[in-house]
Amino acid sequence: MKDRLLFDEDYKELLSQAGFTDTCIYGDYIRSPYTEDSRRLIIAAK
């Protein structure tokens, strides 16, 4: 089994391929922008 590091744009692309059209990525639970310093990656998708 190989590990692969996914970036925010990778998640957006994978979700788009799965049929999601509205994808937002946040850096915390109060919906702050995701940055390289964020401790979390929160994804909301429709």
N, C-alpha and C positions, 0 to 999 in steps of 0.2 A: 504494500500500500504506500502510495506517495502522498506527501503533503503538498498543498499548493496554497500560496498566499493570494487571496482575492482582494482587489481594491474596490472602492465604491463604484467606479465605472463598470467593473466586471459584474457586480451585483445588478446594476441597472440593465446591462445587456442580457444577462440571464433571465431576469424578470420579464423583460420585453419579449424574449423568445418564448416565454411561458404564457404570454398573452396579457400581461399586466401593462396598462397604458399610462397610469399616473403613479409615478414612483418618487418618493421623497426620502432623502437620507439625512439623518440628524446625528449629532455628536453626543446627545444626552436626552433624558426623558422630558426636558422642558423645551425641546425642539430647537436647540442651538445648532448653528451650522456645523457640519462635520469637517474637522480639520485633521491634519496629521498629528496634532497633540491631543485629540479626543480620546478619552478612555473607553468609549463605547461607540458602536456603529448601530444605530437604530434605523430600521427601514419600515416605511409605511407605503403600501402599494394597493392599488385597486385593479 
